[in-house]
Amino acid sequence: RKYGPLAAIAAAQLVVVLVAPSTAPPATSDVLATSALTGLSPSTPLTPEAEAAVASGEAVVLPDGSVVASDSAEAQAAGVVGGDGGGGTGAGPTATGPTGTTATSPGSPTSPGTTAKAPGTTTQAPGTTAHAAGDTAHCVGGRQFDPKIEFFAPPCVPGKPGVAAANPGATSLGVSKDKITVVHYIPDYGAEVNAILRAQGLFYDANNARIANASFQKFMNSKYNLYGRQIDIKTFQGTCRTVPPDQKCLNAEMNRIAKEFKPYAVFFQTTVCSACYAELARNKIVTFGGAGFSEEFRNALKPYNYDYGMSSSKMSKLFAQWWCGSLAKKPAAYAGAQNSAQDFRTRTRQLGVVSTNDPDNEQVIKKVLYPALAKCGESVKGHEYFYEQNVATAAQQSQAGTAVMNSPQNPATSVVCFCDPVAPQFSYNAATNNNYWPETMFATNQAMDVDSTGQTYMGDLACPQKNRGCAFDGALGLGQSEKSVKPADLGGIKVFKAGSTAAVPLQPLIMEIFWQNYNMFASLLQAAGPNLTPARMAQTAPTLGSRGGGDSGFSRRAFTTGELSWTQDVLVTYWSKNKTSVYNNAKGAFSQAYGGRRFGLGQIPTGNPAVPTVDKRG
């Protein structure tokens, strides 16, 4: 869902590389914590005395009011009674009224150490403090508002939304007694990209984003309990080129936003500028909207960075579990049959991996994926390619990547792409033109699994020899997106229409992307309670509980202990080129294995992956 606009660019066959991966902060970035993957150092080291205090379990409050502590000490410092800092129960004001619940929906998996309750029950996590009694007439089925509008409506909190309520006043940067300031940063993708987006009807700037934001703001302020405060969204049109990123200009613009608006949070929907998030974190500003980052990256910026999607770390672990349990040591049954001299369908699988060469993405592959694969004796044996964000070398890189995978002595029979949705256009093109037909696999938290994206892989760029078939015809993999629905059934469209009579200003998937980010953010604000600070928001995030997953038809979302990425499970999914998409009625759509059941870590079935070969797909 995150890359509808970029997928449209590929559909128009823009022959440039517009990859938008998460880019880890360079070694000189002023990141606020140490990353386990990149080895970044804190910008403001603690004194030896402070370090000793943290090590002994005490919380250290810095001059700016932020808290450095172990999990248990941070819970106490954030004003939480009895916080245990672990087990997924979290601490803080749980949101339960007479019919409230923070439990999972029926049939959904629960995180370790939690207990699922039946709908309509009252659940209070151990060691938490419930809100004072108040009006719960606004709640529906234990949720803050009708989940028919948005399935991920947060748990019910007593107290009438949208009315004045007691709060401590200015508790943090961008927070006053009556307002929470948020800036929505609209990136400038450059003249070439913007021209294609306009032609496809997918361009958005501050003008039409402002219309969407006005309705979303109205809905949040009327439905979420914000303790007397109102969310105030400032829509800001960026002036710096984002693809490729003009980092010097972007950093200056992030600092300009910090200085002029002094916001509590910035919403920036991209994956191309992780250094931007680091710069905002340096200014003590919460960020959300960045996709494709590792959990280690988010924790390096804790408590200032969130995303409603899945972390690349968890996606890597899930793929390794799926590979080891269902695919390893078996013939590559999903490979293409176009090259009779190199029929991989009869060969034992040999995995190849493609990702970007930015530090965060590359380190996740090497330090998370590879050790997980090694548990079942799997090695890529040199079949890895980390591509560079370089427009000038797109064709050369595609050829080089194919050569690495299709090595003469031991070619990869199966190639998995941890990619954005546009880069595969070029790799599929090169593979086809080199008569190389391995199993096409993906493990995506960047929208390779959305129907409108998959349809572009049937176009001329990704499929240059249509008479022989497309590289994506037999594709299969793991995706975080939910099954396609009609645009009118998307939460973002329903919420917009609930708050506005204006025409929907953006394409449905873009509306959904915007809304799911706002929904996550407003839910976190509500869970944090009246004493709102970034540290408290991070600490109370787990009290939102777990919702969805399993056979519910929705992803499972939960902020488990130590994680700042909301989505926790995947679908095993595959491409059906002749299937009609429910979303846009066009040819080509994803189908789901196991009846559409979703799986988290340790839950993917072993044995054959329940995916038909390409000749048996609809």
C-alpha positions as CSV (number, residue, x, y, z in Angstrom):
1,R,0.0,0.0,0.0
2,K,2.9,2.4,0.5
3,Y,4.0,2.9,-3.1
4,G,1.0,3.4,-5.3
5,P,2.5,6.4,-6.9
6,L,5.9,4.7,-7.6
7,A,4.1,1.7,-9.0
8,A,2.3,4.0,-11.5
9,I,5.7,5.4,-12.6
10,A,6.8,1.9,-13.4
11,A,3.6,1.3,-15.3
12,A,4.4,4.2,-17.5
13,Q,7.8,2.7,-18.1
14,L,9.9,5.5,-16.8
15,V,13.3,4.2,-17.5
16,V,15.0,5.5,-14.4
17,V,15.7,3.8,-11.0
18,L,13.3,5.3,-8.5
19,V,14.0,2.9,-5.7
20,A,12.9,4.1,-2.3
21,P,14.4,1.9,0.3
22,S,15.1,2.8,3.9
23,T,18.5,4.4,4.0
24,A,20.3,4.0,7.3
25,P,21.9,7.1,8.7
26,P,25.5,7.6,7.7
27,A,28.1,7.3,10.3
28,T,28.1,11.0,10.8
29,S,24.4,11.2,11.5
30,D,23.4,12.6,14.9
31,V,21.4,9.6,15.9
32,L,20.1,9.5,19.5
33,A,20.8,5.9,20.4
34,T,23.1,3.0,19.5
35,S,21.9,0.7,16.6
36,A,22.7,-3.0,17.0
37,L,23.2,-3.2,13.3
38,T,25.0,-0.1,12.3
39,G,27.0,0.6,15.4
40,L,26.0,4.2,15.6
41,S,26.9,6.1,18.8
42,P,24.6,8.3,20.8
43,S,25.0,12.0,20.0
44,T,25.0,13.0,23.7
45,P,26.9,10.4,25.7
46,L,25.8,9.9,29.3
47,T,28.1,10.7,32.1
48,P,29.7,7.7,33.9
49,E,27.5,8.4,36.8
50,A,24.4,8.4,34.6
51,E,25.4,5.2,32.9
52,A,25.9,3.5,36.3
53,A,22.5,4.7,37.4
54,V,20.8,3.2,34.3
55,A,22.7,0.0,34.7
56,S,21.5,-0.3,38.3
57,G,17.8,0.1,37.1
58,E,17.4,3.8,37.8
59,A,15.9,6.3,35.3
60,V,17.9,9.3,34.3
61,V,16.0,12.4,33.2
62,L,18.0,14.5,30.8
63,P,17.9,18.3,30.7
64,D,15.4,18.2,27.8
65,G,13.0,16.0,29.8
66,S,13.6,12.8,27.9
67,V,14.3,9.6,29.8
68,V,17.2,7.2,29.5
69,A,16.5,4.0,31.4
70,S,16.1,0.2,31.3
71,D,12.6,-0.8,30.4
72,S,11.4,-1.2,34.0
73,A,13.0,2.0,35.2
74,E,11.6,3.9,32.1
75,A,8.1,2.7,33.0
76,Q,8.4,4.2,36.5
77,A,9.9,7.4,35.1
78,A,7.0,7.8,32.7
79,G,4.6,7.8,35.6
80,V,3.4,4.3,35.2
81,V,2.4,2.3,38.3
82,G,4.0,-1.1,38.5
83,G,5.2,-1.2,34.9
84,D,7.1,-4.4,34.3
85,G,8.7,-3.3,31.0
86,G,8.1,-6.6,29.3
87,G,5.9,-9.4,28.2
88,G,3.9,-7.4,25.7
89,T,1.5,-6.1,28.3
90,G,3.2,-2.7,28.6
91,A,2.3,-0.1,31.1
92,G,0.2,3.0,31.2
93,P,-3.5,3.9,31.1
94,T,-5.3,1.0,29.6
95,A,-8.4,1.8,27.7
96,T,-11.2,-0.2,29.2
97,G,-14.8,0.8,30.0
98,P,-17.7,-1.5,30.9
99,T,-17.4,-3.2,27.5
100,G,-13.8,-2.3,26.6
101,T,-11.2,-4.8,25.5
102,T,-7.7,-4.8,24.4
103,A,-7.8,-8.4,23.5
104,T,-7.3,-10.0,20.1
105,S,-10.2,-10.8,17.8
106,P,-11.4,-14.4,17.6
107,G,-9.0,-16.7,15.8
108,S,-6.1,-14.3,15.9
109,P,-2.7,-15.2,17.2
110,T,-1.5,-13.6,20.4
111,S,2.0,-12.6,21.3
112,P,3.9,-14.7,23.8
113,G,2.9,-14.1,27.3
114,T,-0.5,-12.6,26.5
115,T,-4.0,-14.1,26.9
116,A,-6.8,-13.6,24.3
117,K,-10.1,-12.6,25.7
118,A,-13.5,-12.9,24.1
119,P,-15.0,-9.8,22.6
120,G,-16.9,-7.6,25.1
121,T,-14.7,-8.5,28.1
122,T,-12.8,-6.0,30.2
123,T,-9.0,-6.4,30.1
124,Q,-6.5,-4.5,32.1
125,A,-2.8,-5.4,31.6
126,P,-0.9,-6.4,34.7
127,G,0.7,-3.5,36.4
128,T,-1.2,-0.8,34.6
129,T,-3.4,2.1,35.8
130,A,-6.9,2.4,34.4
131,H,-8.4,5.7,33.5
132,A,-10.9,7.2,35.9
133,A,-14.5,6.3,35.3
134,G,-16.2,8.3,32.7
135,D,-18.7,8.3,29.8
136,T,-18.3,5.3,27.4
137,A,-21.4,6.0,25.4
138,H,-19.3,6.8,22.4
139,C,-17.7,3.3,22.4
140,V,-18.8,0.5,20.1
141,G,-18.0,-3.1,20.9
142,G,-15.2,-2.1,23.3
143,R,-13.6,0.1,20.7
144,Q,-13.3,3.9,20.7
145,F,-15.6,4.2,17.7
146,D,-17.4,1.8,15.3
147,P,-14.8,-0.7,13.9
148,K,-17.0,-1.0,10.8
149,I,-15.5,2.4,9.9
150,E,-11.9,1.4,10.8
151,F,-11.2,-2.1,12.1
152,F,-8.2,-0.8,14.0
153,A,-10.2,1.6,16.1
154,P,-8.3,1.8,19.4
155,P,-9.7,0.3,22.7
156,C,-12.4,2.3,24.4
157,V,-11.3,5.1,26.8
158,P,-13.9,6.6,29.2
159,G,-14.4,10.3,28.7
160,K,-16.3,12.1,25.9
161,P,-14.0,12.7,22.9
162,G,-13.6,16.2,21.5
163,V,-14.5,18.1,24.7
164,A,-12.4,20.0,27.2
165,A,-10.7,17.9,29.9
166,A,-8.1,18.3,32.5
167,N,-4.5,17.9,31.4
168,P,-1.2,19.2,32.7
169,G,-0.8,21.7,29.9
170,A,2.4,21.9,28.0
171,T,4.0,18.5,28.6
172,S,6.4,18.3,25.6
173,L,7.6,20.1,22.5
174,G,4.5,20.8,20.3
175,V,2.0,20.0,23.1
176,S,0.0,22.7,24.9
177,K,-3.1,22.4,27.0
178,D,-5.3,22.6,24.0
179,K,-3.2,21.5,20.9
180,I,-0.9,18.9,19.5
181,T,1.0,20.2,16.5
182,V,1.7,17.8,13.7
183,V,3.5,18.7,10.3
184,H,2.7,16.6,7.3
185,Y,5.7,16.9,5.0
186,I,4.9,16.5,1.3
187,P,8.0,15.4,-0.6
188,D,9.1,16.7,-4.0
189,Y,10.0,13.8,-6.2
190,G,11.3,16.0,-9.0
191,A,9.9,17.2,-12.3
192,E,10.3,13.9,-14.2
193,V,8.5,11.9,-11.6
194,N,5.8,14.5,-10.9
195,A,5.0,14.7,-14.6
196,I,4.3,11.0,-14.7
197,L,2.3,11.1,-11.5
198,R,0.1,13.9,-13.0
199,A,-0.4,11.9,-16.2
200,Q,-1.5,8.9,-14.1
201,G,-3.7,10.9,-11.7
202,L,-1.6,10.0,-8.8
203,F,0.3,13.2,-8.1
204,Y,-0.3,14.8,-4.8
205,D,1.0,18.0,-3.4
206,A,0.2,20.1,-0.4
207,N,-3.1,21.3,-1.9
208,N,-4.9,18.0,-2.2
209,A,-3.1,16.5,0.8
210,R,-4.5,19.4,2.8
211,I,-8.1,18.4,1.9
212,A,-7.5,14.9,3.1
213,N,-5.8,16.1,6.2
214,A,-8.7,18.4,7.1
215,S,-11.1,15.5,7.1
216,F,-8.7,13.1,8.9
217,Q,-8.0,15.8,11.5
218,K,-11.7,16.4,12.1
219,F,-12.3,12.6,12.6
220,M,-9.5,12.2,15.0
221,N,-10.4,15.1,17.1
222,S,-14.0,14.0,17.4
223,K,-13.4,10.2,17.9
224,Y,-10.2,9.8,19.9
225,N,-9.8,10.8,23.6
226,L,-7.1,13.4,23.5
227,Y,-7.7,14.8,27.0
228,G,-8.8,18.3,26.0
229,R,-6.3,18.7,23.2
230,Q,-6.9,18.9,19.5
231,I,-4.6,17.6,16.8
232,D,-3.5,20.5,14.5
233,I,-2.1,19.3,11.2
234,K,0.1,21.7,9.2
235,T,0.6,20.6,5.6
236,F,4.0,21.5,4.4
237,Q,5.1,21.3,0.7
238,G,8.7,20.2,0.5
239,T,11.1,22.1,-1.8
240,C,14.0,19.7,-1.8
241,R,14.4,16.9,-4.3
242,T,13.6,13.6,-2.6
243,V,14.5,11.2,-5.5
244,P,17.4,11.0,-5.5
245,P,17.7,12.7,-2.1
246,D,19.4,16.1,-1.9
247,Q,20.4,15.3,1.7
248,K,21.9,18.7,2.5
249,C,18.8,20.5,1.4
250,L,16.5,17.9,3.1
251,N,18.3,18.2,6.5
252,A,18.1,21.9,6.3
253,E,14.3,21.6,5.6
254,M,13.8,19.3,8.5
255,N,15.5,21.9,10.8
256,R,13.4,24.6,9.3
257,I,10.3,22.7,10.2
258,A,11.6,22.1,13.7
259,K,12.3,25.8,14.2
260,E,9.2,27.3,12.6
261,F,6.5,24.9,13.7
262,K,8.0,23.4,16.8
263,P,5.8,20.3,16.3
264,Y,5.3,17.3,18.5
265,A,5.4,15.0,15.4
266,V,6.1,15.0,11.6
267,F,4.4,12.7,9.2
268,F,6.7,12.0,6.2
269,Q,5.6,9.2,3.9
270,T,8.7,7.9,2.2
271,T,11.6,5.4,2.6
272,V,14.2,7.4,0.8
273,C,15.5,9.6,3.5
274,S,16.1,7.9,6.8
275,A,18.6,10.6,7.6
276,C,15.6,13.0,7.7
277,Y,14.1,11.0,10.5
278,A,17.4,11.0,12.4
279,E,17.6,14.8,12.0
280,L,14.1,15.2,13.3
281,A,14.8,12.8,16.2
282,R,17.9,14.9,17.0
283,N,15.4,17.8,17.4
284,K,13.3,15.7,19.8
285,I,10.4,15.4,17.3
286,V,8.4,12.2,16.8
287,T,8.2,10.9,13.3
288,F,5.9,8.4,11.5
289,G,5.4,7.3,7.9
290,G,8.9,6.0,7.1
291,A,8.6,2.4,5.7
292,G,11.0,-0.4,5.2
293,F,13.3,0.4,8.2
294,S,14.7,-2.3,10.5
295,E,13.6,-2.5,14.1
296,E,17.2,-1.8,15.1
297,F,16.9,1.5,13.2
298,R,13.7,2.4,15.0
299,N,15.2,1.6,18.4
300,A,18.2,3.7,17.5
301,L,15.7,6.6,17.3
302,K,13.5,5.6,20.2
303,P,11.2,7.1,21.3
304,Y,10.9,9.2,18.2
305,N,10.1,6.9,15.3
306,Y,7.2,4.6,14.4
307,D,5.6,2.9,11.4
308,Y,2.3,1.1,10.9
309,G,4.0,-1.5,8.7
310,M,6.3,-4.4,9.5
311,S,10.0,-3.9,10.2
312,S,12.5,-5.4,7.7
313,S,14.0,-7.3,10.6
314,K,10.8,-9.2,11.3
315,M,10.2,-9.7,7.5
316,S,13.6,-11.3,7.2
317,K,13.0,-13.7,10.1
318,L,9.6,-14.7,8.7
319,F,11.0,-15.4,5.3
320,A,13.8,-17.5,6.7
321,Q,11.2,-19.5,8.7
322,W,9.1,-20.0,5.6
323,W,12.1,-21.0,3.5
324,C,13.4,-23.4,6.0
325,G,10.1,-25.0,6.8
326,S,8.5,-25.2,3.3
327,L,11.0,-24.6,0.5
328,A,14.6,-25.6,1.4
329,K,16.1,-28.8,0.0
330,K,13.2,-29.3,-2.5
331,P,13.0,-28.8,-6.3
332,A,12.3,-25.3,-7.6
333,A,8.8,-26.1,-8.7
334,Y,7.7,-22.5,-9.3
335,A,10.5,-21.7,-11.8
336,G,9.8,-20.8,-15.4
337,A,9.9,-23.5,-18.1
338,Q,11.0,-21.2,-20.9
339,N,14.6,-22.3,-21.1
340,S,14.7,-26.1,-21.6
341,A,18.5,-26.1,-21.3
342,Q,18.2,-24.7,-17.8
343,D,15.0,-26.1,-16.3
344,F,15.2,-25.3,-12.6
345,R,12.0,-27.1,-11.8
346,T,14.1,-30.3,-11.5
347,R,16.9,-28.9,-9.5
348,T,17.2,-28.5,-5.7
349,R,16.7,-25.0,-4.7
350,Q,19.6,-22.6,-4.4
351,L,18.6,-19.2,-3.0
352,G,19.7,-15.8,-4.3
353,V,19.0,-12.5,-2.5
354,V,18.5,-9.0,-3.9
355,S,18.2,-5.8,-1.8
356,T,19.6,-2.3,-1.7
357,N,23.2,-1.4,-0.7
358,D,22.2,1.2,1.9
359,P,23.7,0.3,5.3
360,D,20.4,-0.5,7.1
361,N,19.0,-2.8,4.3
362,E,22.3,-4.5,3.7
363,Q,23.0,-5.1,7.4
364,V,19.6,-6.6,7.9
365,I,20.2,-9.1,5.1
366,K,23.6,-10.0,6.4
367,K,23.0,-9.9,10.2
368,V,19.4,-11.0,10.5
369,L,18.4,-13.0,7.4
370,Y,21.6,-15.0,6.8
371,P,21.9,-16.2,10.4
372,A,18.2,-17.2,10.4
373,L,18.7,-19.2,7.1
374,A,21.8,-20.8,8.5
375,K,19.6,-22.6,11.1
376,C,18.5,-24.9,8.4
377,G,21.9,-25.1,6.7
378,E,21.0,-22.6,3.9
379,S,23.6,-20.3,2.4
380,V,23.3,-18.0,-0.6
381,K,26.8,-19.0,-1.7
382,G,27.6,-15.7,-3.3
383,H,24.2,-15.2,-4.9
384,E,23.6,-11.7,-3.4
385,Y,23.2,-8.4,-5.1
386,F,22.9,-5.0,-3.3
387,Y,21.8,-2.4,-5.9
388,E,22.7,1.2,-5.8
389,Q,20.3,4.1,-6.1
390,N,21.8,5.4,-9.3
391,V,19.7,6.4,-12.3
392,A,22.7,6.5,-14.6
393,T,23.6,2.9,-14.0
394,A,20.2,1.2,-14.0
395,A,20.8,-1.0,-17.1
396,Q,24.3,-2.0,-16.0
397,Q,23.2,-2.9,-12.5
398,S,20.4,-5.0,-13.8
399,Q,22.8,-7.0,-16.0
400,A,25.3,-7.3,-13.2
401,G,22.7,-8.6,-10.8
402,T,21.5,-11.2,-13.3
403,A,25.1,-12.3,-13.9
404,V,25.6,-12.8,-10.1
405,M,22.4,-14.9,-9.8
406,N,22.9,-16.9,-13.0
407,S,26.4,-18.0,-12.3
408,P,27.7,-20.6,-14.7
409,Q,28.6,-23.3,-12.2
410,N,25.8,-23.0,-9.6
411,P,23.0,-20.6,-10.6
412,A,20.4,-19.5,-8.1
413,T,17.2,-21.4,-8.8
414,S,15.2,-19.0,-6.6
415,V,15.7,-15.3,-6.2
416,V,14.0,-13.3,-3.4
417,C,13.7,-9.6,-3.7
418,F,13.6,-7.5,-0.5
419,C,12.8,-4.5,-2.6
420,D,10.7,-1.5,-3.3
421,P,8.0,-2.1,-6.0
422,V,9.9,-0.3,-8.8
423,A,13.4,-1.7,-8.8
424,P,12.2,-5.3,-9.8
425,Q,11.0,-3.8,-13.1
426,F,14.6,-3.7,-14.3
427,S,15.8,-6.9,-12.8
428,Y,12.9,-8.8,-14.3
429,N,13.7,-7.2,-17.7
430,A,17.3,-8.2,-17.5
431,A,16.5,-11.8,-16.4
432,T,14.0,-12.3,-19.3
433,N,16.4,-10.9,-21.9
434,N,19.1,-13.2,-20.6
435,N,16.8,-16.2,-20.8
436,Y,17.0,-16.7,-17.0
437,W,13.8,-18.0,-15.4
438,P,14.3,-18.8,-11.7
439,E,11.6,-18.8,-9.1
440,T,10.5,-15.2,-8.6
441,M,10.1,-14.6,-4.8
442,F,9.5,-11.6,-2.6
443,A,9.4,-10.7,1.1
444,T,7.8,-7.3,1.1
445,N,6.8,-4.6,3.5
446,Q,7.1,-2.1,0.6
447,A,4.0,-3.0,-1.5
448,M,5.3,-5.5,-4.0
449,D,2.2,-7.5,-2.9
450,V,-0.5,-5.0,-4.0
451,D,-2.5,-5.8,-7.1
452,S,-1.8,-2.4,-8.8
453,T,1.9,-3.0,-8.4
454,G,1.8,-6.6,-9.6
455,Q,0.0,-5.5,-12.7
456,T,2.9,-3.3,-13.7
457,Y,5.1,-6.4,-13.8
458,M,3.0,-7.5,-16.8
459,G,3.9,-4.3,-18.7
460,D,6.5,-3.9,-21.4
461,L,9.4,-2.9,-19.1
462,A,9.3,-5.9,-16.7
463,C,7.9,-8.2,-19.4
464,P,9.8,-7.5,-22.6
465,Q,8.9,-10.8,-24.3
466,K,5.2,-11.3,-23.7
467,N,5.0,-14.1,-26.2
468,R,7.2,-16.2,-23.8
469,G,5.6,-15.0,-20.6
470,C,6.6,-12.7,-17.8
471,A,9.2,-13.3,-15.0
472,F,6.4,-12.5,-12.5
473,D,3.9,-15.1,-13.8
474,G,4.9,-17.7,-11.1
475,A,5.8,-15.2,-8.4
476,L,5.2,-16.1,-4.7
477,G,6.3,-14.8,-1.4
478,L,5.4,-13.1,1.9
479,G,3.6,-9.8,2.1
480,Q,2.3,-7.6,4.9
481,S,-0.6,-6.1,2.9
482,E,-4.1,-7.3,3.4
483,K,-6.2,-8.9,0.7
484,S,-7.5,-6.4,-1.9
485,V,-10.9,-4.9,-1.3
486,K,-13.0,-2.4,-3.2
487,P,-11.9,1.2,-2.6
488,A,-15.1,2.1,-0.8
489,D,-14.2,-0.6,1.8
490,L,-10.9,0.9,2.7
491,G,-10.7,2.6,6.1
492,G,-9.1,5.7,4.7
493,I,-12.0,6.3,2.3
494,K,-14.7,5.6,4.9
495,V,-13.0,7.9,7.5
496,F,-12.6,10.7,4.9
497,K,-16.3,10.5,4.0
498,A,-17.3,10.5,7.6
499,G,-15.6,13.9,8.0
500,S,-16.1,15.6,4.7
501,T,-18.6,16.0,1.9
502,A,-15.8,16.9,-0.5
503,A,-14.7,14.7,-3.4
504,V,-12.0,12.2,-2.4
505,P,-8.9,14.2,-3.3
506,L,-6.4,11.3,-3.7
507,Q,-6.3,7.8,-5.1
508,P,-7.8,5.3,-2.7
509,L,-4.5,3.5,-1.7
510,I,-2.8,6.8,-1.0
511,M,-5.7,7.8,1.2
512,E,-5.4,4.5,3.0
513,I,-1.7,5.0,3.5
514,F,-2.2,8.4,5.0
515,W,-5.0,7.3,7.2
516,Q,-3.4,4.2,8.7
517,N,-0.4,6.3,9.7
518,Y,-2.7,8.9,11.3
519,N,-4.8,6.2,13.0
520,M,-1.7,4.6,14.5
521,F,-0.5,8.1,15.7
522,A,-3.8,9.1,17.3
523,S,-4.1,5.7,19.0
524,L,-0.7,6.2,20.5
525,L,-1.7,9.6,21.7
526,Q,-4.8,8.3,23.3
527,A,-2.9,5.4,25.0
528,A,-0.3,7.9,26.4
529,G,-2.9,9.7,28.4
530,P,-3.0,13.4,29.4
531,N,0.7,13.6,30.4
532,L,1.9,13.3,26.8
533,T,5.7,13.0,26.1
534,P,7.6,10.9,23.5
535,A,9.0,8.7,26.3
536,R,5.6,8.0,27.7
537,M,4.1,7.3,24.3
538,A,6.7,4.7,23.6
539,Q,6.2,3.1,27.0
540,T,2.4,2.9,26.7
541,A,2.3,1.8,23.1
542,P,1.9,-1.9,24.1
543,T,-1.3,-1.1,26.0
544,L,-3.1,-0.8,22.6
545,G,-3.2,-4.6,22.8
546,S,-3.3,-6.9,19.8
547,R,-6.0,-6.9,17.1
548,G,-6.5,-8.8,13.9
549,G,-4.4,-11.6,12.4
550,G,-5.3,-15.2,11.9
551,D,-8.5,-15.6,10.0
552,S,-9.8,-12.1,10.8
553,G,-9.1,-10.8,7.3
554,F,-6.9,-8.1,8.8
555,S,-3.2,-7.9,9.7
556,R,-2.3,-8.4,13.3
557,R,-1.2,-5.1,14.8
558,A,0.5,-4.8,18.2
559,F,3.4,-2.9,19.7
560,T,5.1,-5.8,21.4
561,T,7.9,-5.1,23.9
562,G,10.8,-3.4,22.3
563,E,9.2,-2.8,18.9
564,L,8.0,0.4,17.3
565,S,6.6,-1.2,14.1
566,W,2.9,-2.0,14.4
567,T,2.2,-4.9,11.9
568,Q,3.3,-8.3,13.1
569,D,2.2,-10.9,10.5
570,V,2.1,-11.8,6.8
571,L,0.2,-13.6,4.1
572,V,1.7,-16.3,2.0
573,T,0.7,-15.0,-1.3
574,Y,1.2,-15.6,-5.1
575,W,0.5,-13.9,-8.4
576,S,-2.4,-14.9,-10.6
577,K,-2.1,-13.2,-13.9
578,N,-5.6,-14.1,-15.2
579,K,-7.4,-13.2,-12.0
580,T,-9.4,-10.0,-12.0
581,S,-8.5,-7.6,-9.2
582,V,-11.3,-6.6,-6.7
583,Y,-9.5,-3.3,-6.2
584,N,-9.5,-1.9,-9.8
585,N,-11.2,-4.6,-11.9
586,A,-8.1,-4.9,-14.0
587,K,-6.4,-8.2,-15.0
588,G,-3.9,-9.6,-12.6
589,A,-4.3,-10.0,-8.8
590,F,-2.7,-11.7,-5.8
591,S,-4.2,-14.8,-4.3
592,Q,-3.5,-16.1,-0.8
593,A,-2.5,-19.6,0.4
594,Y,-4.0,-21.3,3.4
595,G,-7.3,-19.6,2.8
596,G,-5.9,-16.1,3.5
597,R,-4.8,-17.0,7.1
598,R,-2.0,-14.7,8.4
599,F,1.1,-15.9,10.2
600,G,3.5,-14.4,12.7
601,L,6.9,-15.7,13.8
602,G,6.7,-19.4,14.5
603,Q,3.3,-19.8,13.0
604,I,3.9,-20.5,9.2
605,P,2.9,-24.1,8.4
606,T,5.7,-26.4,7.4
607,G,5.6,-28.7,4.4
608,N,4.6,-27.8,0.9
609,P,3.6,-24.1,0.8
610,A,0.1,-24.6,-0.5
611,V,0.8,-22.5,-3.6
612,P,-0.1,-23.9,-7.0
613,T,2.4,-23.9,-9.8
614,V,1.9,-21.3,-12.5
615,D,0.1,-23.7,-14.9
616,K,-2.6,-24.3,-12.2
617,R,-3.3,-20.7,-11.2
618,G,-6.4,-18.8,-12.2
